[in-house]
Amino acid sequence: QVQLVESGGGLVQPGGSLRLSCAASGSISGLNFMAWYRQAPGKERELVAQITGTGVTTYAGFVKGRFTISSENAKNTVYLQLSSLKPEDTAFYYCMMQLYVSLSFRDYWGQGTQVTVSS
């Protein structure tokens, strides 16, 4: 059974920084990509950033150079460095991984971690 465990959320002032981490455990044979999504109250879940197993990154337009996704594939861990945070970045942040498990690629989600940007 594969589990994703996130950490690093919290309360931060506008302009501040946070680093989110997400580690997968279980019988994992490989990975296709890792990603971070977020969902604010009353809004749809949206993609923030994605990184492939070969290190190719993609960012949502609203990131505008403020966030950085990175990974340690050998540890099945993905990070999201959040900088220059704005109140509108307040949301639950979820990690997602497409992993090779039991002879097929499957999608797995973390439980979410709250990021609150407020003075």
Buried (B, 14 or more C-beta within 10 A) or exposed (E): EBEBBBEBBEEBEEEBEBBBBBBBEEEBEEBEBBBBBBBBEEEEBEBBBBBBBEEEEBBBEEBEEBBBBBBEBEEBBBBBBBEEBEEEBBBBBBBBBBBBBEEEEEEBBBEBBEBBBEE
